[in-house]
């Protein structure tokens, strides 16, 4: 390996966590301070996965009766497939114990040079953080399998998903970021979303949760080709991107359950009522056997049963749990117990993890209160009022981390609308509602549930009572994804001199430069 040589004064120093990174003074695209939350959450998640994995290994070792058994290794390897400056890999190496080595891969030579420089500047061994230049997909298919694979691309992770599934060990962790929410969380380009993730998005109050479920479905479809199964440990909608942490298992029996956890969503364009349709069911067979069947369809009519408007179909998407609550609880406890200097975004981490712990994990998607009330032209009730109505009716309800002012509940749609109708009777019906309109059809329906707005003790979640940072405000001006990094542009080719005769030396030189300029650039 070539000796690393650089002058510190030529770079600006940026510190995050225990790492201090050197960035070129004229380059502002490598570092995005808003993404510190992403890196903090990733460090906490990998630490929790490490602890859970090592405990499981130790338990298997203690149960084993093999006389030649050896104590299990507590170390693991990690691949950052798109490492850029190496900041994430350097933080992992300095802040996470138990790492055997990290491969920090990038395609661009200047990025690999930056990785080596930053590894050296932070006093880390090049054997601990190994800079690797190459195509990310090729690296994931050619290198030995890793305990953790981290994908944090600019835009979509779709081109790298299959490689990540192949590159991770049995029981290993895959961390995936997707920043293309303009595709995942809107209906502007459904054909692009379907091409990348294998499902249609929906423009709805639950669009960010739908984005998470589309990403998880693409991961599971890739895993299924290898007879592997993904277990979502933590799925987060953050600012302008989604970040998911999934454990991958070599368990073909679990892969058989995928059809019952995958399906489509029927969504009313007007009132926001939705229904899910899984592709399969799991029924008990003879003895201890299990029957996997095709689900009966459909679960919804062509027109919305609430307002009579047309419906649209989203997905296929993941309909199973977004999180492993035991994993999230351990991660939350560890974050709360850590010193404030460990995680620069600790208050926000505590808030998001607490809201996720409060979420119902067996009810896909959620209702946006503003959308429901807009459909019947009424003011929104306090969230605790609507929560109390559903709790008093015998149903469960929670907030969601993906969208403020929303509820996740196991109450059927007609009960939710009965609560909205009861609220409208208290506040008064709008005079702008025309007879026969969808809003009129909703409000004219006869209630089927006794609604009580008596305050319920569980209507106000703990995360709200303790005033945790549940929903982050804009952290800075002009925040969001930064510009994509690119190599410095080559100088333009010299134009042919005026009057140069075709075939002359001057013309041949000009043509040679034109051909060189047209050659494809290395990415």
N, C-alpha and C positions, 0 to 999 in steps of 0.2 A: 504494500500500500504506500502511495506517495506521502511524503511528509507534509503535514498540514502547516501552512504559512499564511498569516493574516495580520493585519494591523487593527487593533481594537478601535482606534480613533476613527477608522473609516466607517464604523457601523454605529447605529443607535442601539442601546441596550434596553430591552423590555423584560421586566420581571413578572412572573406569574407563578403562584405556588412557590415551590423550591427551585424553579428553573429561571435562569436569566438567558435570554436569547439575543443573538446578534442579528440585526436586520440591516440590509443596505439602506443608507439614508434616503436614497431616491426611490425606494420601493415601499409602497403602502398597502400592497394587496395581500401580502403573506399573513398579516396578523389582523384578527378581528377581535377586539376586547369583549364584544357581546358573547362570543363563543366560549368565554371562560366558564360559564355555567355548564355548557356541554361537557367540557373537560373535567370540571369538578364532579359532576354526576357520574361520568365514566369511571373516574378513579374510585369513587365510593362503590359503584356497582361491581367493578372488577375485584375490589377487596372483599366484598360480601360473597361473590361467587367463589373466590379462592378459599375463604373460610368454610363455606358450605361443602365445597368439593373435597377439601382435606379431611373434614369430619366424616364424610361418607366413606372415603378411602380407609380411614382409621377404623371405622366400624366394620367394614368388610374384612380388614386384616385381623381384627380381634375375633371375628366369628369363624375365620378360616381354621380348619383342623389340619391343614397341610404341614407336616413337620419341617419342610424346607422353605417355608414362607419367609419373605424378607419384608422389612418395614417399607411402606409405600413412600415414594418421593413426594415432597411437599412443594417442589418447584414446578414452574410451568413456563412455556414459551409464548411469545406474543408477536403477532404480525400487524404492523400498520401499513396497509397496502398502498395508501396514498398519503405519504408523510409530509410533503411540502418542505417546510423549514425544519421539521423535526421537533417542534415544540411539544407536541403531544407525547412522543416517544421519550423525550428527555424527562418530562414530568412523570410519566409512568415509571421510568427507571429510578428516579430519585424519591418517589413518594409511595411506591407499592413494593412491599417486601415479597420475597419468594419467586422473583422472576429469574429464570436461568439466563435467557437472553431475549432481546427484542430485535426483529428485523424491520428496519425503517426503509420502506421501498418507495421510490418515485421514478418516473420515466425521464424527467428533465435532468440534464447534467448539472445545471446550476442549483437545483433543489438538493441533489445528492451532495454537492459541495457544501451547501448550507447545513445539511444534517451533520456531516463530518465536523464542520467548524463548530457547531453548537455542542456536539458531544464532547469535543476537546475542551471548549471553553468552560463547560460545566464540570470538568474533572471526571468524566465517565470513561470507562474502558471501551475501546472500539469493539471488544469482544462481548460486552454487555449490550451495547446498542450498535448494531451492525448495519451500516448504510449499504443499501442495495439498489442498483440502478436496473430497471427493467419494467416491462409492461406488467401492470398489476394482475391481470388475468393469468398471464403466463407464469408469474411468480406463484400465484396461489395453486396452480395446477402442477408445478414442478418441484417446489420446495417441500420438505417434510411437513407433516401436519402440525398445527399449533394448538395450544390450549385456548388462546384467545385470538380472534381475528377482528380487527377494527377497520371499518369502512367509513370514511368521512369525506366523500367526494364533493366537488362543486356541482350541484344539481342532483341528478338522479343516481341512485346506487344500482339501478336495474342491470347495467352491463356487468356488474361485479358479483351479483348475488350467487350465481351458479358456482363461481370460483370459490367464494367464501364458504359455501356449504361443503365443497370438496376439501377445503384446506383445514377445517377445524376437526379436532379430535372428538371421539365419542365422549359426551358430557361436557364438551367445550362451550365457550361463550362466543357469540357473534354480536358485535355492536355496530349498528347501521344508522347512518344519518341520510336523510333525503331532504333537500332544500327546494325541490321543485313543486311547492304547494300550489302554484298557479295551474299546475296540471292535476295534482292529486286532490285538491280541495275546491274545485269549481267545475262548471260544465262548459268551459270555454273550448276545451280541446279533448272531448271524450275519446276520440279515436287515438290520440297520442297516449293518453293514460292507459287505454286498453292494450295498446301495442307494447308499452313498457311494463305494466304491472298485471295485465291479464284481467282487468275489470274496469267497469265504468264508474266514474265519480258521481257524486250528487251535490248540487248546490243547495245546501240545507243548513240548519242550525248545528247539525252534528257533522258537518263536512270535515272537521279536523279529526274527529274520531274515525270517520270513514276512511280518511287518508291513512291512519295507523293500520286499519284493518286491511286495506288494499296492499300495503307494504308487507304485512305479516302473511297475507295469502300468497304473495309472490315468493316469499322465503319458503313457505311450506310446499308450494308446488315444485320448487327446485329441490328441496329435501326429499320429496316423495320419489323423485327419479333415482335416488340413491337408497331407497327404502329407509330413509331417515325421517325423524319427527322433530319438529321444533316445539319448544316449550317457552312461551313468552314469560319472561321474568319481570320485565318492566317496560312499559310503552308510554312514551311521553310526547305530547305536542308542545313545542317550545318556540315562542316567538315566530320566526319565519320558516321553521323546519320541524321535522319529526325525528325522534331518536328512539330506537328500540333495542332492547337487550334480550336475546333469546339463547336458550341452551339447546344444543342439538344432541339427539339420542339415536343410537343405532338400535332401534327397537321396532321391527316390522309390525309387531302386534299393535303398537300405538298408531302406526301409520294407517292402520285400517279404520281408525276413528275419524280420519280427516273429513270424510264426506259429511258426517253429522255436525262438524264444526265449520263447514264451508257452505255458503249459500248466497242468495241474492236478497235485495231489499226493495220492497215496494214503497214508494214515497209519493204522497199527494202534493202536487205542485202548488195548491192553494192554501190548505190549512196546516200542512206539515205532518199529518198523521202518517205513520209508517208501520210496516209489518215485515218480518223476516221470514225467509223460506230456505231452510237447510236442504241440502241435496240428499241427505241420507238419515236414517234412524238406526239406533242400536236397541235391539230387543233381546230379552233372555231366551235362550234356547233350552234344549233338553239338558238336564243336569246342570253342570257348570259352564256349558257352552254359551256362545253369544251369536246372535243372528244380526248380520249387517244388511239392511234393506234400503231400497230406494224410497225416498219420501213421497207421500201423496201430495199432489199439487192441484191448484194453487192455494196459498193461504190468504190471498186477497183477490177481490173482484177487479175488473178492468177500471171501474169507477170507484172513487173513494166512498166508503160506506158512511162517512161522517158528513161530507158536504156535497158529494156527487160529482166532484171535479175529476179530471183525468189524472192518472198515475204514471210514474216513470220507474224504470228498473235500474238499480245500481248493483255493482258487483260483477262477477262473484267476488266475495270478500271473506275474510276470517270472521266467524261468528262466535268463536270460543273466547275464553277469558283473555283480557289484555295483560294481566299481571299475575304473578304468584305472590299472594298476600304475605305468606311467611317470609319470602325473600325480601319484600318491600319493608316489612316490619323490622327485620334485622338491619337492613340498610338505614332505615330511619333512626333506629336506636344508636347505630354507630355514628351517624352524622351528628345527632344531638349530643353524644358523649365526647365528640372530638373538640379540640381547642379551636377557637375562632380563627387562629392563624393557619389552620390546615386547609380550610376551604374558604376562599374569598367570597363565595356566594352562598355561605351557609344559611342565612335567613331564608333565602328563596328556596333552597334545597329542602329545608324543613317544611316550608309551606306546601310545596308541590307534593312531596312524599306523603304528608298528612292527608291532603285532599284525595290522593290516590288510594290511601288506606281506607278512607271513608266511602269510596265509590262502590256501588254494587257491582260485583264481578260476574254475575250470571245473567245480566240483562243487556244485550247489545244496543248501542246507540242511546240517544236521549232526546228530550224535548226542550226546545228553546221557548221560554215563557213569552218573550216579545213576539215571536212568530204566531203562537196560539192566540194571543190577545189581538194582534193585528188582524187576524182573520175575522174576528167578530167586532172590530172597531171599539175596543174598550181599553181602559188604562190597565197597566200591569199590576197585579196584586203583589204585596210583599211576598218574598220567597217563603218566609216562615208561615204565612197564611195558607199558601197552596200546599206546602209540605204537611201542615197540620191536617188539612182536609184529607189527604191521601193516607196519612198515618192513622187517623181516626176511623177511616173506612176499612182498615185492616191490611193495608199494603205497605211495602217498604219503599223508601225514597232516599235519594242522596244527591249531592251535587256532583259535578264533574270537573276535572282539571283542564279539559280541553276548551271549555266555553263558559264564561261567567254568565250567571242568570239562567242556568239550565237545570233540569232535573232528570235523573235516571231513576226509573221506577219499574216495578213489576205489575203495576196497575194496568189493566187493558185500556185502550183508547177511550171507550165510552165512559169510563169512570173519570178519566182526566177531563173530558169535555163536560161531564156533569159538574165537576168542580168549577170549571170556567163559567158554565151557565149560571151556577149559584152565585158566583162573584158578580156577573152581569146583572142579576136580579137585585143585588144590593146596591150597585153603583148606577144602574139605569142603562137602558138600551139606547144606542146611538140613533138619531133620527135620519142619518144618512144611509141606513141599511134598507135597500130596496126589497120589495116583496119578491120572493122566488129566487133571490140571489143565494150564493153559497153561504154567506153569513146568516141569512134568514133561515136557511135549511138547518144550520147548526143550532141556532137559538130556538127554533120551533120544535126541536125533538124533545120528546118527553123524557125526563130524568128517570134513571133506573137505579140510582144509588142515593141513599140518605147521606147528604153532605153536611158535615159539621166543621166550622172554622174555629172551634174551641182550641186555644193554643195547646200544642202537644209538647211534652218535655223533650222529645228528640227532634223537634222541628228545626232547631238552630244547631248546626254541626259544631263540634268542638274546635275545628280549625278557625271558624268564624268567631266563636266566643273568645278564644285566646288571642285573636287579632294577629294570626300568622300572615306572612306574605303569600297570599293564595294566588293572586293574579298579578303578574309583573306589569308595571307601567313601562312606557318606552324608556329605555335606559339612557339614551343620549340622542342628540340631534343626528338626523340622517343615518340612523342605525339600520341594520339589516345586512344582507349578504354583500360582501365587498366584490370588487371587480375580479374577474377570473385572471389568474396569473398567466402570462404568456412570455415567450422568449423575445428578446429585443429584436425589433424589425431589422432586416437587412437593408443596406442602402440601396436606393433604386438603381436599376441598370442605366448605364449611359445611353442616351438616345443616339441614333445614327446621325452622323454629321451630315449636314445639308450638302447635297451635291455628290455624296459618295456613290460611285458607280457600282451596280450589282456585280459581285464577283471580285471586286477589288479587295486589297488587304484591309482597308478601313471598314468596308461593308462586312467582310468575314468576321472581323473582330467584334463588330456590333452584333452580328447574328449569334456569335458564341456567347456573348454576355446575355443576350435575350434568352437563350436556351437555359443558361445557368439560373437565371431569375425564375424560370418556369418550373424548375425541378421542385418536387414536394419537399416541404420543410419537415425536419424531424420534430415530433411532438415531445 
